[in-house]
Amino acid sequence: MMGLPDLTPLHDRYLAKMQEAVENGTIGPEIVGAMLKSWAPMNDAGMDMWRALFSAGTGKPAG
């Protein structure tokens, strides 16, 4: 069958490495914020939305 390759194993590995880096403190909030701003420049309200989204996913309070 033709189409896009299944990148699920690569995606899963990438997410695991990113989660490990965040949990170990290798990647801090300022790096995540800079990365998100480079993906989609936005105002403070947009950043608040991203912050709330990540806080909900990690179970840690925003701020």
N, CA and C atoms as a LAMMPS dump frame, in Angstrom:
ITEM: TIMESTEP
0
ITEM: NUMBER OF ATOMS
189
ITEM: BOX BOUNDS ff ff ff
-5.0000000000000000e+02 5.0000000000000000e+02
-5.0000000000000000e+02 5.0000000000000000e+02
-5.0000000000000000e+02 5.0000000000000000e+02
ITEM: ATOMS id mol type element x y z
1 1 1 N 0.836 -1.167 0
2 1 2 C 0 0 0
3 1 3 C 0.887 1.238 0
4 2 1 N 0.507 2.213 -0.784
5 2 2 C 1.266 3.46 -0.878
6 2 3 C 0.717 4.465 0.134
7 3 1 N 1.557 5.38 0.531
8 3 2 C 1.122 6.416 1.457
9 3 3 C 2.259 6.852 2.346
10 4 1 N 1.921 7.548 3.364
11 4 2 C 2.918 8.027 4.312
12 4 3 C 3.391 6.884 5.205
13 5 1 N 4.661 6.928 5.614
14 5 2 C 5.158 5.868 6.505
15 5 3 C 4.551 6.004 7.897
16 6 1 N 4.485 4.905 8.605
17 6 2 C 3.994 4.911 9.992
18 6 3 C 5.127 5.388 10.894
19 7 1 N 4.991 6.584 11.415
20 7 2 C 6.015 7.169 12.274
21 7 3 C 5.681 7.024 13.758
22 8 1 N 4.734 6.164 14.074
23 8 2 C 4.322 5.984 15.466
24 8 3 C 5.488 5.629 16.384
25 9 1 N 6.36 4.675 16.028
26 9 2 C 7.478 4.365 16.934
27 9 3 C 8.405 5.566 17.159
28 10 1 N 8.671 6.318 16.113
29 10 2 C 9.521 7.503 16.231
30 10 3 C 8.839 8.567 17.088
31 11 1 N 7.568 8.781 16.867
32 11 2 C 6.797 9.753 17.641
33 11 3 C 6.769 9.372 19.117
34 12 1 N 6.519 8.11 19.401
35 12 2 C 6.486 7.647 20.791
36 12 3 C 7.831 7.84 21.479
37 13 1 N 8.901 7.555 20.766
38 13 2 C 10.249 7.715 21.338
39 13 3 C 10.545 9.196 21.596
40 14 1 N 10.179 10.055 20.631
41 14 2 C 10.392 11.492 20.776
42 14 3 C 9.639 12.029 21.997
43 15 1 N 8.377 11.652 22.133
44 15 2 C 7.591 12.117 23.267
45 15 3 C 8.16 11.63 24.596
46 16 1 N 8.626 10.388 24.62
47 16 2 C 9.225 9.849 25.85
48 16 3 C 10.485 10.632 26.224
49 17 1 N 11.308 10.963 25.226
50 17 2 C 12.533 11.725 25.487
51 17 3 C 12.207 13.149 25.959
52 18 1 N 11.203 13.77 25.338
53 18 2 C 10.808 15.108 25.746
54 18 3 C 10.263 15.106 27.178
55 19 1 N 9.432 14.115 27.496
56 19 2 C 8.883 14.019 28.844
57 19 3 C 10.001 13.813 29.858
58 20 1 N 10.959 12.963 29.54
59 20 2 C 12.091 12.716 30.428
60 20 3 C 12.894 14.004 30.651
61 21 1 N 13.124 14.755 29.583
62 21 2 C 13.888 16.001 29.697
63 21 3 C 13.153 17.026 30.558
64 22 1 N 11.852 17.117 30.424
65 22 2 C 11.071 18.057 31.232
66 22 3 C 11.081 17.621 32.692
67 23 1 N 10.881 16.342 32.936
68 23 2 C 10.846 15.841 34.314
69 23 3 C 12.196 15.973 35.009
70 24 1 N 13.294 15.838 34.256
71 24 2 C 14.632 15.94 34.837
72 24 3 C 15.116 17.376 34.956
73 25 1 N 14.346 18.307 34.423
74 25 2 C 14.739 19.707 34.487
75 25 3 C 15.684 20.133 33.387
76 26 1 N 15.963 19.255 32.437
77 26 2 C 16.834 19.594 31.319
78 26 3 C 16.193 20.674 30.456
79 27 1 N 14.891 20.576 30.291
80 27 2 C 14.131 21.57 29.541
81 27 3 C 13.219 22.273 30.533
82 28 1 N 13.431 23.566 30.677
83 28 2 C 12.627 24.342 31.612
84 28 3 C 11.5 25.075 30.92
85 29 1 N 10.659 25.711 31.704
86 29 2 C 9.512 26.434 31.147
87 29 3 C 9.904 27.511 30.143
88 30 1 N 11.052 28.168 30.37
89 30 2 C 11.459 29.231 29.453
90 30 3 C 11.8 28.672 28.07
91 31 1 N 12.367 27.473 28.012
92 31 2 C 12.684 26.858 26.73
93 31 3 C 11.403 26.427 26.023
94 32 1 N 10.48 25.855 26.77
95 32 2 C 9.197 25.454 26.183
96 32 3 C 8.461 26.684 25.66
97 33 1 N 8.468 27.771 26.427
98 33 2 C 7.819 29.001 25.993
99 33 3 C 8.429 29.554 24.715
100 34 1 N 9.748 29.555 24.637
101 34 2 C 10.423 30.036 23.424
102 34 3 C 10.095 29.152 22.231
103 35 1 N 10.038 27.853 22.458
104 35 2 C 9.716 26.918 21.381
105 35 3 C 8.298 27.166 20.867
106 36 1 N 7.343 27.338 21.769
107 36 2 C 5.966 27.581 21.359
108 36 3 C 5.822 28.907 20.624
109 37 1 N 6.542 29.926 21.072
110 37 2 C 6.48 31.222 20.39
111 37 3 C 7.031 31.121 18.973
112 38 1 N 8.045 30.288 18.784
113 38 2 C 8.598 30.138 17.438
114 38 3 C 7.638 29.375 16.528
115 39 1 N 6.834 28.492 17.091
116 39 2 C 5.856 27.746 16.295
117 39 3 C 4.692 28.622 15.884
118 40 1 N 4.185 29.382 16.82
119 40 2 C 2.996 30.192 16.553
120 40 3 C 3.068 31.459 17.399
121 41 1 N 3.662 32.514 16.853
122 41 2 C 3.727 33.752 17.625
123 41 3 C 2.331 34.19 18.065
124 42 1 N 2.239 34.561 19.323
125 42 2 C 0.934 34.942 19.854
126 42 3 C 1.098 35.907 21.005
127 43 1 N 0.003 36.419 21.467
128 43 2 C 0.019 37.368 22.568
129 43 3 C -0.044 36.634 23.908
130 44 1 N -0.163 37.385 24.983
131 44 2 C -0.194 36.784 26.324
132 44 3 C -1.373 35.835 26.515
133 45 1 N -2.518 36.156 25.931
134 45 2 C -3.689 35.281 26.075
135 45 3 C -3.421 33.918 25.443
136 46 1 N -2.756 33.914 24.307
137 46 2 C -2.41 32.651 23.65
138 46 3 C -1.439 31.833 24.486
139 47 1 N -0.451 32.508 25.081
140 47 2 C 0.506 31.801 25.934
141 47 3 C -0.185 31.262 27.182
142 48 1 N -1.149 31.999 27.711
143 48 2 C -1.903 31.514 28.87
144 48 3 C -2.653 30.229 28.522
145 49 1 N -3.185 30.18 27.301
146 49 2 C -3.897 28.984 26.859
147 49 3 C -2.937 27.787 26.79
148 50 1 N -1.752 27.989 26.204
149 50 2 C -0.77 26.906 26.136
150 50 3 C -0.34 26.465 27.537
151 51 1 N -0.11 27.452 28.414
152 51 2 C 0.327 27.153 29.786
153 51 3 C -0.721 26.309 30.506
154 52 1 N -1.982 26.668 30.347
155 52 2 C -3.067 25.911 30.98
156 52 3 C -3.155 24.504 30.397
157 53 1 N -2.956 24.394 29.096
158 53 2 C -2.993 23.093 28.443
159 53 3 C -1.899 22.177 28.994
160 54 1 N -0.684 22.694 29.086
161 54 2 C 0.414 21.881 29.608
162 54 3 C 0.257 21.583 31.089
163 55 1 N -0.267 22.544 31.84
164 55 2 C -0.494 22.309 33.265
165 55 3 C -1.514 21.195 33.476
166 56 1 N -2.543 21.198 32.655
167 56 2 C -3.548 20.146 32.768
168 56 3 C -2.947 18.788 32.423
169 57 1 N -2.037 18.765 31.47
170 57 2 C -1.418 17.501 31.061
171 57 3 C -0.407 16.963 32.059
172 58 1 N 0.238 17.859 32.801
173 58 2 C 1.267 17.419 33.747
174 58 3 C 0.754 17.326 35.173
175 59 1 N -0.404 17.927 35.421
176 59 2 C -0.948 17.927 36.775
177 59 3 C -0.296 18.934 37.681
178 60 1 N 0.587 19.793 37.112
179 60 2 C 1.251 20.815 37.896
180 60 3 C 0.566 22.152 37.657
181 61 1 N 0.466 22.993 38.698
182 61 2 C -0.182 24.297 38.506
183 61 3 C 0.628 25.195 37.574
184 62 1 N -0.064 26.006 36.812
185 62 2 C 0.589 26.949 35.909
186 62 3 C 1.262 28.049 36.708
187 63 1 N 2.369 28.566 36.151
188 63 2 C 3.021 29.708 36.788
189 63 3 C 4.342 29.371 37.22
